Protein backbone atom coordinates (compact mmCIF):
# COMPACT_ATOMS: atom_id res chain seq x y z
CA UNK A 1 0.00 0.00 0.00
CA UNK A 2 2.80 2.41 0.95
CA UNK A 3 4.70 1.55 -2.23
CA UNK A 4 1.62 2.23 -4.37
CA UNK A 5 1.00 5.55 -2.63
CA UNK A 6 4.61 6.59 -3.18
CA UNK A 7 4.37 5.64 -6.84
CA UNK A 8 1.22 7.76 -7.33
CA UNK A 9 2.88 10.75 -5.67
CA UNK A 10 5.95 10.36 -7.84
CA UNK A 11 3.76 10.17 -10.95
CA UNK A 12 1.88 13.35 -9.96
CA UNK A 13 5.17 15.18 -9.43
CA UNK A 14 6.41 14.09 -12.85
CA UNK A 15 3.22 15.31 -14.52
CA UNK A 16 3.43 18.64 -12.68
CA UNK A 17 7.10 19.04 -13.65
CA UNK A 18 6.30 18.26 -17.31
CA UNK A 19 3.48 20.80 -17.22
CA UNK A 20 5.78 23.52 -15.92
CA UNK A 21 8.73 22.74 -18.21
CA UNK A 22 6.79 22.04 -21.41
CA UNK A 23 3.39 23.72 -21.01
CA UNK A 24 2.50 23.77 -24.72
CA UNK A 25 3.32 20.08 -25.19
CA UNK A 26 1.35 19.29 -22.05
CA UNK A 27 -1.77 21.03 -23.37
CA UNK A 28 -1.41 19.68 -26.91
CA UNK A 29 -1.39 16.13 -25.55
CA UNK A 30 -4.79 16.84 -24.04
CA UNK A 31 -6.03 18.51 -27.24
CA UNK A 32 -5.29 15.31 -29.19
CA UNK A 33 -7.92 13.67 -26.97
CA UNK A 34 -10.34 16.65 -27.37
CA UNK A 35 -10.15 17.39 -23.68
CA UNK A 36 -8.48 20.01 -21.50
CA UNK A 37 -6.44 19.65 -18.31
CA UNK A 38 -9.40 20.76 -16.17
CA UNK A 39 -11.61 18.04 -17.69
CA UNK A 40 -13.67 20.30 -19.98
CA UNK A 41 -14.34 19.57 -23.62
CA UNK A 42 -12.90 22.14 -26.02
CA UNK A 43 -16.12 24.11 -26.55
CA UNK A 44 -17.39 24.07 -22.96
CA UNK A 45 -17.25 27.16 -20.74
CA UNK A 46 -16.54 26.99 -17.02
CA UNK A 47 -19.25 26.95 -14.36
CA UNK A 48 -20.70 30.43 -13.90
CA UNK A 49 -22.26 32.07 -10.83
CA UNK A 50 -24.05 35.43 -10.55
CA UNK A 51 -24.90 37.00 -7.20
CA UNK A 52 -26.88 40.26 -7.29
CA UNK A 53 -26.80 42.97 -4.63
CA UNK A 54 -23.29 42.23 -3.41
CA UNK A 55 -22.63 45.90 -2.47
CA UNK A 56 -25.47 47.32 -0.37
CA UNK A 57 -24.25 50.93 -0.64
CA UNK A 58 -24.45 50.90 -4.46
CA UNK A 59 -27.53 51.52 -6.61
CA UNK A 60 -26.81 48.29 -8.42
CA UNK A 61 -24.15 45.61 -7.96
CA UNK A 62 -23.22 42.05 -8.79
CA UNK A 63 -20.54 39.47 -8.04
CA UNK A 64 -19.82 37.06 -10.88
CA UNK A 65 -17.58 34.03 -11.19
CA UNK A 66 -16.58 32.21 -14.36
CA UNK A 67 -14.51 29.34 -13.07
CA UNK A 68 -12.02 31.04 -10.75
CA UNK A 69 -12.21 34.40 -12.54
CA UNK A 70 -14.12 36.68 -10.17
CA UNK A 71 -15.48 40.18 -10.79
CA UNK A 72 -17.30 42.62 -8.52
CA UNK A 73 -19.28 45.38 -10.27
CA UNK A 74 -20.98 48.31 -8.54
CA UNK A 75 -22.94 51.28 -9.92
CA UNK A 76 -23.58 54.67 -8.32
CA UNK A 77 -26.02 57.09 -9.91
CA UNK A 78 -25.86 60.87 -9.85
CA UNK A 79 -28.08 63.46 -11.48
CA UNK A 80 -26.17 65.15 -14.28
CA UNK A 81 -26.71 68.19 -16.46
CA UNK A 82 -27.13 66.87 -20.00
CA UNK A 83 -25.23 68.46 -22.83
CA UNK A 84 -26.89 70.84 -25.28
CA UNK A 85 -26.16 68.40 -28.12
CA UNK A 86 -27.79 65.48 -26.25
CA UNK A 87 -30.37 66.93 -23.86
CA UNK A 88 -32.06 63.60 -23.16
CA UNK A 89 -29.01 61.35 -22.82
CA UNK A 90 -27.14 60.25 -19.74
CA UNK A 91 -23.59 58.98 -19.45
CA UNK A 92 -21.68 55.99 -18.11
CA UNK A 93 -18.18 56.28 -16.66
CA UNK A 94 -16.43 52.91 -16.54
CA UNK A 95 -13.42 52.04 -14.40
CA UNK A 96 -11.86 48.58 -14.44
CA UNK A 97 -9.55 47.78 -11.54
CA UNK A 98 -7.00 44.99 -11.25
CA UNK A 99 -5.47 45.08 -7.74
CA UNK A 100 -2.39 42.96 -6.97
CA UNK A 101 -4.53 40.38 -5.14
CA UNK A 102 -6.12 39.23 -8.41
CA UNK A 103 -3.04 37.70 -10.03
CA UNK A 104 0.65 36.97 -9.33
CA UNK A 105 1.61 38.91 -12.48
CA UNK A 106 0.03 42.15 -11.19
CA UNK A 107 2.58 44.11 -9.16
CA UNK A 108 1.82 46.75 -6.51
CA UNK A 109 2.19 50.29 -7.85
CA UNK A 110 2.14 49.16 -11.48
CA UNK A 111 -1.05 49.18 -13.56
CA UNK A 112 -1.90 45.79 -15.01
CA UNK A 113 -1.43 45.61 -18.77
CA UNK A 114 -4.86 44.03 -19.26
CA UNK A 115 -6.75 46.70 -17.28
CA UNK A 116 -6.90 49.50 -19.92
CA UNK A 117 -7.61 46.96 -22.67
CA UNK A 118 -10.61 45.50 -20.82
CA UNK A 119 -11.82 48.99 -19.86
CA UNK A 120 -11.72 50.08 -23.54
CA UNK A 121 -13.60 46.95 -24.63
CA UNK A 122 -16.27 47.60 -21.99
CA UNK A 123 -16.65 51.23 -23.08
CA UNK A 124 -17.09 50.13 -26.69
CA UNK A 125 -19.69 47.52 -25.74
CA UNK A 126 -21.82 49.19 -23.05
CA UNK A 127 -23.80 52.18 -24.36
CA UNK A 128 -25.63 54.71 -22.20
CA UNK A 129 -29.42 54.90 -22.31
CA UNK A 130 -31.61 57.96 -22.65
CA UNK A 131 -31.83 59.51 -19.18
CA UNK A 132 -30.24 62.44 -17.43
CA UNK A 133 -28.21 60.21 -15.15
CA UNK A 134 -24.50 59.83 -14.62
CA UNK A 135 -23.74 56.18 -13.89
CA UNK A 136 -20.37 55.38 -12.35
CA UNK A 137 -19.57 51.75 -13.05
CA UNK A 138 -16.62 50.30 -11.13
CA UNK A 139 -15.51 46.74 -11.80
CA UNK A 140 -12.96 45.08 -9.55
CA UNK A 141 -11.15 41.95 -10.66
CA UNK A 142 -10.73 39.81 -7.55
CA UNK A 143 -9.26 36.77 -9.31
CA UNK A 144 -7.83 36.88 -12.83
CA UNK A 145 -7.89 33.36 -14.25
CA UNK A 146 -8.62 34.06 -17.92
CA UNK A 147 -11.52 35.45 -19.98
CA UNK A 148 -11.38 38.74 -18.07
CA UNK A 149 -13.56 40.65 -20.52
CA UNK A 150 -16.30 37.99 -20.45
CA UNK A 151 -16.47 38.06 -16.66
CA UNK A 152 -16.26 41.87 -16.52
CA UNK A 153 -19.05 42.33 -19.07
CA UNK A 154 -21.22 39.78 -17.29
CA UNK A 155 -20.73 41.53 -13.95
CA UNK A 156 -21.61 44.89 -15.55
CA UNK A 157 -24.74 43.49 -17.19
CA UNK A 158 -25.79 41.83 -13.93
CA UNK A 159 -25.20 45.05 -11.97
CA UNK A 160 -27.36 47.04 -14.42
CA UNK A 161 -30.03 44.32 -14.18
CA UNK A 162 -30.01 44.85 -10.41
CA UNK A 163 -29.90 48.66 -10.68
CA UNK A 164 -32.66 50.66 -9.03
CA UNK A 165 -33.20 54.27 -10.10
CA UNK A 166 -33.45 56.44 -6.97
CA UNK A 167 -36.34 58.73 -6.05
CA UNK A 168 -35.77 62.30 -7.27
CA UNK A 169 -37.49 65.63 -6.70
CA UNK A 170 -37.33 69.24 -7.88
CA UNK A 171 -35.66 71.71 -5.54
CA UNK A 172 -36.49 75.42 -5.21
CA UNK A 173 -34.16 76.22 -8.10
CA UNK A 174 -35.99 73.83 -10.40
CA UNK A 175 -33.12 71.32 -10.45
CA UNK A 176 -33.63 67.60 -10.08
CA UNK A 177 -32.00 66.27 -6.91
CA UNK A 178 -31.73 62.85 -5.32
CA UNK A 179 -33.88 62.09 -2.29
CA UNK A 180 -31.79 60.12 0.15
CA UNK A 181 -33.31 57.37 2.28
CA UNK A 182 -32.43 59.43 5.36
CA UNK A 183 -34.88 62.20 4.51
CA UNK A 184 -37.18 60.14 2.32
CA UNK A 185 -39.66 59.70 5.13
CA UNK A 186 -39.68 63.41 6.05
CA UNK A 187 -41.68 66.21 4.57
CA UNK A 188 -40.59 67.26 1.09
CA UNK A 189 -40.92 70.79 -0.19
CA UNK A 190 -41.91 69.49 -3.61
CA UNK A 191 -43.60 66.32 -4.76
CA UNK A 192 -41.13 63.60 -5.89
CA UNK A 193 -40.81 63.18 -9.64
CA UNK A 194 -40.95 59.40 -9.19
CA UNK A 195 -42.77 58.05 -6.12
CA UNK A 196 -40.49 55.05 -5.55
CA UNK A 197 -37.33 53.41 -6.80
CA UNK A 198 -37.61 51.97 -10.30
CA UNK A 199 -35.81 49.11 -11.95
CA UNK A 200 -33.83 49.95 -15.04
CA UNK A 201 -35.33 48.43 -18.17
CA UNK A 202 -32.67 47.08 -20.50
CA UNK A 203 -33.73 47.02 -24.15
CA UNK A 204 -31.01 44.54 -25.07
CA UNK A 205 -28.26 42.79 -23.14
CA UNK A 206 -24.79 41.96 -24.51
CA UNK A 207 -23.08 38.67 -23.70
CA UNK A 208 -19.61 37.57 -24.79
CA UNK A 209 -17.42 34.53 -25.19
CA UNK A 210 -13.66 34.50 -25.64
CA UNK A 211 -12.11 31.64 -27.60
CA UNK A 212 -8.55 30.56 -28.28
CA UNK A 213 -7.50 29.59 -31.79
CA UNK A 214 -4.64 27.09 -31.76
CA UNK A 215 -3.78 25.17 -34.93
CA UNK A 216 -7.09 23.51 -35.87
CA UNK A 217 -8.52 23.73 -32.37
CA UNK A 218 -10.97 26.21 -30.83
CA UNK A 219 -11.04 26.44 -27.04
CA UNK A 220 -13.93 28.30 -25.40
CA UNK A 221 -13.53 30.32 -22.20
CA UNK A 222 -9.75 29.88 -21.74
CA UNK A 223 -8.00 29.94 -18.38
CA UNK A 224 -5.09 32.29 -17.70
CA UNK A 225 -2.67 29.41 -18.28
CA UNK A 226 -4.19 28.61 -21.66
CA UNK A 227 -4.13 32.29 -22.66
CA UNK A 228 -0.44 32.57 -21.79
CA UNK A 229 0.49 29.52 -23.87
CA UNK A 230 -1.83 29.77 -26.88
CA UNK A 231 -1.92 33.48 -27.64
CA UNK A 232 -4.52 33.92 -30.39
CA UNK A 233 -7.77 35.14 -28.82
CA UNK A 234 -11.11 35.97 -30.41
CA UNK A 235 -13.91 37.59 -28.40
CA UNK A 236 -17.43 37.58 -29.84
CA UNK A 237 -20.16 39.79 -28.34
CA UNK A 238 -23.81 39.08 -29.16
CA UNK A 239 -26.92 40.80 -27.89
CA UNK A 240 -29.87 38.97 -26.34
CA UNK A 241 -31.40 38.40 -29.79
CA UNK A 242 -28.17 36.75 -31.03
CA UNK A 243 -27.22 39.71 -33.21
CA UNK A 244 -23.51 40.47 -33.53
CA UNK A 245 -22.41 43.47 -31.44
CA UNK A 246 -18.64 43.25 -31.86
CA UNK A 247 -15.78 40.96 -32.73
CA UNK A 248 -12.38 41.50 -31.15
CA UNK A 249 -9.11 39.81 -32.14
CA UNK A 250 -5.99 41.44 -30.63
CA UNK A 251 -3.42 39.94 -33.00
CA UNK A 252 -1.88 36.53 -32.40
CA UNK A 253 0.02 34.06 -34.59
CA UNK A 254 -3.05 32.20 -35.91
CA UNK A 255 -5.03 33.68 -38.80
CA UNK A 256 -8.77 33.83 -38.14
CA UNK A 257 -10.30 32.01 -41.08
CA UNK A 258 -13.98 32.60 -41.88
CA UNK A 259 -14.90 29.06 -40.77
CA UNK A 260 -13.13 29.56 -37.43
CA UNK A 261 -14.95 32.86 -36.81
CA UNK A 262 -18.27 31.20 -37.66
CA UNK A 263 -17.50 28.44 -35.16
CA UNK A 264 -16.69 31.03 -32.50
CA UNK A 265 -20.00 32.81 -33.17
CA UNK A 266 -21.83 29.47 -32.94
CA UNK A 267 -20.20 28.73 -29.58
CA UNK A 268 -21.13 32.23 -28.39
CA UNK A 269 -24.78 31.64 -29.31
CA UNK A 270 -24.76 28.51 -27.15
CA UNK A 271 -23.07 30.38 -24.32
CA UNK A 272 -25.57 33.25 -24.63
CA UNK A 273 -28.44 30.88 -23.79
CA UNK A 274 -26.56 29.59 -20.73
CA UNK A 275 -25.80 33.09 -19.46
CA UNK A 276 -29.35 34.33 -20.06
CA UNK A 277 -30.69 31.44 -17.97
CA UNK A 278 -28.19 32.06 -15.15
CA UNK A 279 -28.93 35.81 -15.12
CA UNK A 280 -32.70 35.27 -15.16
CA UNK A 281 -32.42 32.82 -12.26
CA UNK A 282 -30.34 35.33 -10.28
CA UNK A 283 -32.94 38.06 -10.92
CA UNK A 284 -35.78 35.72 -9.90
CA UNK A 285 -33.97 34.73 -6.70
CA UNK A 286 -33.43 38.43 -5.89
CA UNK A 287 -37.14 39.22 -6.38
CA UNK A 288 -38.14 36.33 -4.10
CA UNK A 289 -35.80 37.55 -1.36
C-alpha positions as a LaTeX table, in Angstrom:
\begin{tabular}{lrrr}
\hline
Residue & $x$ (\AA) & $y$ (\AA) & $z$ (\AA) \\
\hline
Unk1 & 0.00 & 0.00 & 0.00 \\
Unk2 & 2.80 & 2.41 & 0.95 \\
Unk3 & 4.70 & 1.55 & $-2.23$ \\
Unk4 & 1.62 & 2.23 & $-4.37$ \\
Unk5 & 1.00 & 5.55 & $-2.63$ \\
Unk6 & 4.61 & 6.59 & $-3.18$ \\
Unk7 & 4.37 & 5.64 & $-6.84$ \\
Unk8 & 1.22 & 7.76 & $-7.33$ \\
Unk9 & 2.88 & 10.75 & $-5.67$ \\
Unk10 & 5.95 & 10.36 & $-7.84$ \\
Unk11 & 3.76 & 10.17 & $-10.95$ \\
Unk12 & 1.88 & 13.35 & $-9.96$ \\
Unk13 & 5.17 & 15.18 & $-9.43$ \\
Unk14 & 6.41 & 14.09 & $-12.85$ \\
Unk15 & 3.22 & 15.31 & $-14.52$ \\
Unk16 & 3.43 & 18.64 & $-12.68$ \\
Unk17 & 7.10 & 19.04 & $-13.65$ \\
Unk18 & 6.30 & 18.26 & $-17.31$ \\
Unk19 & 3.48 & 20.80 & $-17.22$ \\
Unk20 & 5.78 & 23.52 & $-15.92$ \\
Unk21 & 8.73 & 22.74 & $-18.21$ \\
Unk22 & 6.79 & 22.04 & $-21.41$ \\
Unk23 & 3.39 & 23.72 & $-21.01$ \\
Unk24 & 2.50 & 23.77 & $-24.72$ \\
Unk25 & 3.32 & 20.08 & $-25.19$ \\
Unk26 & 1.35 & 19.29 & $-22.05$ \\
Unk27 & $-1.77$ & 21.03 & $-23.37$ \\
Unk28 & $-1.41$ & 19.68 & $-26.91$ \\
Unk29 & $-1.39$ & 16.13 & $-25.55$ \\
Unk30 & $-4.79$ & 16.84 & $-24.04$ \\
Unk31 & $-6.03$ & 18.51 & $-27.24$ \\
Unk32 & $-5.29$ & 15.31 & $-29.19$ \\
Unk33 & $-7.92$ & 13.67 & $-26.97$ \\
Unk34 & $-10.34$ & 16.65 & $-27.37$ \\
Unk35 & $-10.15$ & 17.39 & $-23.68$ \\
Unk36 & $-8.48$ & 20.01 & $-21.50$ \\
Unk37 & $-6.44$ & 19.65 & $-18.31$ \\
Unk38 & $-9.40$ & 20.76 & $-16.17$ \\
Unk39 & $-11.61$ & 18.04 & $-17.69$ \\
Unk40 & $-13.67$ & 20.30 & $-19.98$ \\
Unk41 & $-14.34$ & 19.57 & $-23.62$ \\
Unk42 & $-12.90$ & 22.14 & $-26.02$ \\
Unk43 & $-16.12$ & 24.11 & $-26.55$ \\
Unk44 & $-17.39$ & 24.07 & $-22.96$ \\
Unk45 & $-17.25$ & 27.16 & $-20.74$ \\
Unk46 & $-16.54$ & 26.99 & $-17.02$ \\
Unk47 & $-19.25$ & 26.95 & $-14.36$ \\
Unk48 & $-20.70$ & 30.43 & $-13.90$ \\
Unk49 & $-22.26$ & 32.07 & $-10.83$ \\
Unk50 & $-24.05$ & 35.43 & $-10.55$ \\
Unk51 & $-24.90$ & 37.00 & $-7.20$ \\
Unk52 & $-26.88$ & 40.26 & $-7.29$ \\
Unk53 & $-26.80$ & 42.97 & $-4.63$ \\
Unk54 & $-23.29$ & 42.23 & $-3.41$ \\
Unk55 & $-22.63$ & 45.90 & $-2.47$ \\
Unk56 & $-25.47$ & 47.32 & $-0.37$ \\
Unk57 & $-24.25$ & 50.93 & $-0.64$ \\
Unk58 & $-24.45$ & 50.90 & $-4.46$ \\
Unk59 & $-27.53$ & 51.52 & $-6.61$ \\
Unk60 & $-26.81$ & 48.29 & $-8.42$ \\
Unk61 & $-24.15$ & 45.61 & $-7.96$ \\
Unk62 & $-23.22$ & 42.05 & $-8.79$ \\
Unk63 & $-20.54$ & 39.47 & $-8.04$ \\
Unk64 & $-19.82$ & 37.06 & $-10.88$ \\
Unk65 & $-17.58$ & 34.03 & $-11.19$ \\
Unk66 & $-16.58$ & 32.21 & $-14.36$ \\
Unk67 & $-14.51$ & 29.34 & $-13.07$ \\
Unk68 & $-12.02$ & 31.04 & $-10.75$ \\
Unk69 & $-12.21$ & 34.40 & $-12.54$ \\
Unk70 & $-14.12$ & 36.68 & $-10.17$ \\
Unk71 & $-15.48$ & 40.18 & $-10.79$ \\
Unk72 & $-17.30$ & 42.62 & $-8.52$ \\
Unk73 & $-19.28$ & 45.38 & $-10.27$ \\
Unk74 & $-20.98$ & 48.31 & $-8.54$ \\
Unk75 & $-22.94$ & 51.28 & $-9.92$ \\
Unk76 & $-23.58$ & 54.67 & $-8.32$ \\
Unk77 & $-26.02$ & 57.09 & $-9.91$ \\
Unk78 & $-25.86$ & 60.87 & $-9.85$ \\
Unk79 & $-28.08$ & 63.46 & $-11.48$ \\
Unk80 & $-26.17$ & 65.15 & $-14.28$ \\
Unk81 & $-26.71$ & 68.19 & $-16.46$ \\
Unk82 & $-27.13$ & 66.87 & $-20.00$ \\
Unk83 & $-25.23$ & 68.46 & $-22.83$ \\
Unk84 & $-26.89$ & 70.84 & $-25.28$ \\
Unk85 & $-26.16$ & 68.40 & $-28.12$ \\
Unk86 & $-27.79$ & 65.48 & $-26.25$ \\
Unk87 & $-30.37$ & 66.93 & $-23.86$ \\
Unk88 & $-32.06$ & 63.60 & $-23.16$ \\
Unk89 & $-29.01$ & 61.35 & $-22.82$ \\
Unk90 & $-27.14$ & 60.25 & $-19.74$ \\
Unk91 & $-23.59$ & 58.98 & $-19.45$ \\
Unk92 & $-21.68$ & 55.99 & $-18.11$ \\
Unk93 & $-18.18$ & 56.28 & $-16.66$ \\
Unk94 & $-16.43$ & 52.91 & $-16.54$ \\
Unk95 & $-13.42$ & 52.04 & $-14.40$ \\
Unk96 & $-11.86$ & 48.58 & $-14.44$ \\
Unk97 & $-9.55$ & 47.78 & $-11.54$ \\
Unk98 & $-7.00$ & 44.99 & $-11.25$ \\
Unk99 & $-5.47$ & 45.08 & $-7.74$ \\
Unk100 & $-2.39$ & 42.96 & $-6.97$ \\
Unk101 & $-4.53$ & 40.38 & $-5.14$ \\
Unk102 & $-6.12$ & 39.23 & $-8.41$ \\
Unk103 & $-3.04$ & 37.70 & $-10.03$ \\
Unk104 & 0.65 & 36.97 & $-9.33$ \\
Unk105 & 1.61 & 38.91 & $-12.48$ \\
Unk106 & 0.03 & 42.15 & $-11.19$ \\
Unk107 & 2.58 & 44.11 & $-9.16$ \\
Unk108 & 1.82 & 46.75 & $-6.51$ \\
Unk109 & 2.19 & 50.29 & $-7.85$ \\
Unk110 & 2.14 & 49.16 & $-11.48$ \\
Unk111 & $-1.05$ & 49.18 & $-13.56$ \\
Unk112 & $-1.90$ & 45.79 & $-15.01$ \\
Unk113 & $-1.43$ & 45.61 & $-18.77$ \\
Unk114 & $-4.86$ & 44.03 & $-19.26$ \\
Unk115 & $-6.75$ & 46.70 & $-17.28$ \\
Unk116 & $-6.90$ & 49.50 & $-19.92$ \\
Unk117 & $-7.61$ & 46.96 & $-22.67$ \\
Unk118 & $-10.61$ & 45.50 & $-20.82$ \\
Unk119 & $-11.82$ & 48.99 & $-19.86$ \\
Unk120 & $-11.72$ & 50.08 & $-23.54$ \\
Unk121 & $-13.60$ & 46.95 & $-24.63$ \\
Unk122 & $-16.27$ & 47.60 & $-21.99$ \\
Unk123 & $-16.65$ & 51.23 & $-23.08$ \\
Unk124 & $-17.09$ & 50.13 & $-26.69$ \\
Unk125 & $-19.69$ & 47.52 & $-25.74$ \\
Unk126 & $-21.82$ & 49.19 & $-23.05$ \\
Unk127 & $-23.80$ & 52.18 & $-24.36$ \\
Unk128 & $-25.63$ & 54.71 & $-22.20$ \\
Unk129 & $-29.42$ & 54.90 & $-22.31$ \\
Unk130 & $-31.61$ & 57.96 & $-22.65$ \\
Unk131 & $-31.83$ & 59.51 & $-19.18$ \\
Unk132 & $-30.24$ & 62.44 & $-17.43$ \\
Unk133 & $-28.21$ & 60.21 & $-15.15$ \\
Unk134 & $-24.50$ & 59.83 & $-14.62$ \\
Unk135 & $-23.74$ & 56.18 & $-13.89$ \\
Unk136 & $-20.37$ & 55.38 & $-12.35$ \\
Unk137 & $-19.57$ & 51.75 & $-13.05$ \\
Unk138 & $-16.62$ & 50.30 & $-11.13$ \\
Unk139 & $-15.51$ & 46.74 & $-11.80$ \\
Unk140 & $-12.96$ & 45.08 & $-9.55$ \\
Unk141 & $-11.15$ & 41.95 & $-10.66$ \\
Unk142 & $-10.73$ & 39.81 & $-7.55$ \\
Unk143 & $-9.26$ & 36.77 & $-9.31$ \\
Unk144 & $-7.83$ & 36.88 & $-12.83$ \\
Unk145 & $-7.89$ & 33.36 & $-14.25$ \\
Unk146 & $-8.62$ & 34.06 & $-17.92$ \\
Unk147 & $-11.52$ & 35.45 & $-19.98$ \\
Unk148 & $-11.38$ & 38.74 & $-18.07$ \\
Unk149 & $-13.56$ & 40.65 & $-20.52$ \\
Unk150 & $-16.30$ & 37.99 & $-20.45$ \\
Unk151 & $-16.47$ & 38.06 & $-16.66$ \\
Unk152 & $-16.26$ & 41.87 & $-16.52$ \\
Unk153 & $-19.05$ & 42.33 & $-19.07$ \\
Unk154 & $-21.22$ & 39.78 & $-17.29$ \\
Unk155 & $-20.73$ & 41.53 & $-13.95$ \\
Unk156 & $-21.61$ & 44.89 & $-15.55$ \\
Unk157 & $-24.74$ & 43.49 & $-17.19$ \\
Unk158 & $-25.79$ & 41.83 & $-13.93$ \\
Unk159 & $-25.20$ & 45.05 & $-11.97$ \\
Unk160 & $-27.36$ & 47.04 & $-14.42$ \\
Unk161 & $-30.03$ & 44.32 & $-14.18$ \\
Unk162 & $-30.01$ & 44.85 & $-10.41$ \\
Unk163 & $-29.90$ & 48.66 & $-10.68$ \\
Unk164 & $-32.66$ & 50.66 & $-9.03$ \\
Unk165 & $-33.20$ & 54.27 & $-10.10$ \\
Unk166 & $-33.45$ & 56.44 & $-6.97$ \\
Unk167 & $-36.34$ & 58.73 & $-6.05$ \\
Unk168 & $-35.77$ & 62.30 & $-7.27$ \\
Unk169 & $-37.49$ & 65.63 & $-6.70$ \\
Unk170 & $-37.33$ & 69.24 & $-7.88$ \\
Unk171 & $-35.66$ & 71.71 & $-5.54$ \\
Unk172 & $-36.49$ & 75.42 & $-5.21$ \\
Unk173 & $-34.16$ & 76.22 & $-8.10$ \\
Unk174 & $-35.99$ & 73.83 & $-10.40$ \\
Unk175 & $-33.12$ & 71.32 & $-10.45$ \\
Unk176 & $-33.63$ & 67.60 & $-10.08$ \\
Unk177 & $-32.00$ & 66.27 & $-6.91$ \\
Unk178 & $-31.73$ & 62.85 & $-5.32$ \\
Unk179 & $-33.88$ & 62.09 & $-2.29$ \\
Unk180 & $-31.79$ & 60.12 & 0.15 \\
Unk181 & $-33.31$ & 57.37 & 2.28 \\
Unk182 & $-32.43$ & 59.43 & 5.36 \\
Unk183 & $-34.88$ & 62.20 & 4.51 \\
Unk184 & $-37.18$ & 60.14 & 2.32 \\
Unk185 & $-39.66$ & 59.70 & 5.13 \\
Unk186 & $-39.68$ & 63.41 & 6.05 \\
Unk187 & $-41.68$ & 66.21 & 4.57 \\
Unk188 & $-40.59$ & 67.26 & 1.09 \\
Unk189 & $-40.92$ & 70.79 & $-0.19$ \\
Unk190 & $-41.91$ & 69.49 & $-3.61$ \\
Unk191 & $-43.60$ & 66.32 & $-4.76$ \\
Unk192 & $-41.13$ & 63.60 & $-5.89$ \\
Unk193 & $-40.81$ & 63.18 & $-9.64$ \\
Unk194 & $-40.95$ & 59.40 & $-9.19$ \\
Unk195 & $-42.77$ & 58.05 & $-6.12$ \\
Unk196 & $-40.49$ & 55.05 & $-5.55$ \\
Unk197 & $-37.33$ & 53.41 & $-6.80$ \\
Unk198 & $-37.61$ & 51.97 & $-10.30$ \\
Unk199 & $-35.81$ & 49.11 & $-11.95$ \\
Unk200 & $-33.83$ & 49.95 & $-15.04$ \\
Unk201 & $-35.33$ & 48.43 & $-18.17$ \\
Unk202 & $-32.67$ & 47.08 & $-20.50$ \\
Unk203 & $-33.73$ & 47.02 & $-24.15$ \\
Unk204 & $-31.01$ & 44.54 & $-25.07$ \\
Unk205 & $-28.26$ & 42.79 & $-23.14$ \\
Unk206 & $-24.79$ & 41.96 & $-24.51$ \\
Unk207 & $-23.08$ & 38.67 & $-23.70$ \\
Unk208 & $-19.61$ & 37.57 & $-24.79$ \\
Unk209 & $-17.42$ & 34.53 & $-25.19$ \\
Unk210 & $-13.66$ & 34.50 & $-25.64$ \\
Unk211 & $-12.11$ & 31.64 & $-27.60$ \\
Unk212 & $-8.55$ & 30.56 & $-28.28$ \\
Unk213 & $-7.50$ & 29.59 & $-31.79$ \\
Unk214 & $-4.64$ & 27.09 & $-31.76$ \\
Unk215 & $-3.78$ & 25.17 & $-34.93$ \\
Unk216 & $-7.09$ & 23.51 & $-35.87$ \\
Unk217 & $-8.52$ & 23.73 & $-32.37$ \\
Unk218 & $-10.97$ & 26.21 & $-30.83$ \\
Unk219 & $-11.04$ & 26.44 & $-27.04$ \\
Unk220 & $-13.93$ & 28.30 & $-25.40$ \\
Unk221 & $-13.53$ & 30.32 & $-22.20$ \\
Unk222 & $-9.75$ & 29.88 & $-21.74$ \\
Unk223 & $-8.00$ & 29.94 & $-18.38$ \\
Unk224 & $-5.09$ & 32.29 & $-17.70$ \\
Unk225 & $-2.67$ & 29.41 & $-18.28$ \\
Unk226 & $-4.19$ & 28.61 & $-21.66$ \\
Unk227 & $-4.13$ & 32.29 & $-22.66$ \\
Unk228 & $-0.44$ & 32.57 & $-21.79$ \\
Unk229 & 0.49 & 29.52 & $-23.87$ \\
Unk230 & $-1.83$ & 29.77 & $-26.88$ \\
Unk231 & $-1.92$ & 33.48 & $-27.64$ \\
Unk232 & $-4.52$ & 33.92 & $-30.39$ \\
Unk233 & $-7.77$ & 35.14 & $-28.82$ \\
Unk234 & $-11.11$ & 35.97 & $-30.41$ \\
Unk235 & $-13.91$ & 37.59 & $-28.40$ \\
Unk236 & $-17.43$ & 37.58 & $-29.84$ \\
Unk237 & $-20.16$ & 39.79 & $-28.34$ \\
Unk238 & $-23.81$ & 39.08 & $-29.16$ \\
Unk239 & $-26.92$ & 40.80 & $-27.89$ \\
Unk240 & $-29.87$ & 38.97 & $-26.34$ \\
Unk241 & $-31.40$ & 38.40 & $-29.79$ \\
Unk242 & $-28.17$ & 36.75 & $-31.03$ \\
Unk243 & $-27.22$ & 39.71 & $-33.21$ \\
Unk244 & $-23.51$ & 40.47 & $-33.53$ \\
Unk245 & $-22.41$ & 43.47 & $-31.44$ \\
Unk246 & $-18.64$ & 43.25 & $-31.86$ \\
Unk247 & $-15.78$ & 40.96 & $-32.73$ \\
Unk248 & $-12.38$ & 41.50 & $-31.15$ \\
Unk249 & $-9.11$ & 39.81 & $-32.14$ \\
Unk250 & $-5.99$ & 41.44 & $-30.63$ \\
Unk251 & $-3.42$ & 39.94 & $-33.00$ \\
Unk252 & $-1.88$ & 36.53 & $-32.40$ \\
Unk253 & 0.02 & 34.06 & $-34.59$ \\
Unk254 & $-3.05$ & 32.20 & $-35.91$ \\
Unk255 & $-5.03$ & 33.68 & $-38.80$ \\
Unk256 & $-8.77$ & 33.83 & $-38.14$ \\
Unk257 & $-10.30$ & 32.01 & $-41.08$ \\
Unk258 & $-13.98$ & 32.60 & $-41.88$ \\
Unk259 & $-14.90$ & 29.06 & $-40.77$ \\
Unk260 & $-13.13$ & 29.56 & $-37.43$ \\
Unk261 & $-14.95$ & 32.86 & $-36.81$ \\
Unk262 & $-18.27$ & 31.20 & $-37.66$ \\
Unk263 & $-17.50$ & 28.44 & $-35.16$ \\
Unk264 & $-16.69$ & 31.03 & $-32.50$ \\
Unk265 & $-20.00$ & 32.81 & $-33.17$ \\
Unk266 & $-21.83$ & 29.47 & $-32.94$ \\
Unk267 & $-20.20$ & 28.73 & $-29.58$ \\
Unk268 & $-21.13$ & 32.23 & $-28.39$ \\
Unk269 & $-24.78$ & 31.64 & $-29.31$ \\
Unk270 & $-24.76$ & 28.51 & $-27.15$ \\
Unk271 & $-23.07$ & 30.38 & $-24.32$ \\
Unk272 & $-25.57$ & 33.25 & $-24.63$ \\
Unk273 & $-28.44$ & 30.88 & $-23.79$ \\
Unk274 & $-26.56$ & 29.59 & $-20.73$ \\
Unk275 & $-25.80$ & 33.09 & $-19.46$ \\
Unk276 & $-29.35$ & 34.33 & $-20.06$ \\
Unk277 & $-30.69$ & 31.44 & $-17.97$ \\
Unk278 & $-28.19$ & 32.06 & $-15.15$ \\
Unk279 & $-28.93$ & 35.81 & $-15.12$ \\
Unk280 & $-32.70$ & 35.27 & $-15.16$ \\
Unk281 & $-32.42$ & 32.82 & $-12.26$ \\
Unk282 & $-30.34$ & 35.33 & $-10.28$ \\
Unk283 & $-32.94$ & 38.06 & $-10.92$ \\
Unk284 & $-35.78$ & 35.72 & $-9.90$ \\
Unk285 & $-33.97$ & 34.73 & $-6.70$ \\
Unk286 & $-33.43$ & 38.43 & $-5.89$ \\
Unk287 & $-37.14$ & 39.22 & $-6.38$ \\
Unk288 & $-38.14$ & 36.33 & $-4.10$ \\
Unk289 & $-35.80$ & 37.55 & $-1.36$ \\
\hline
\end{tabular}
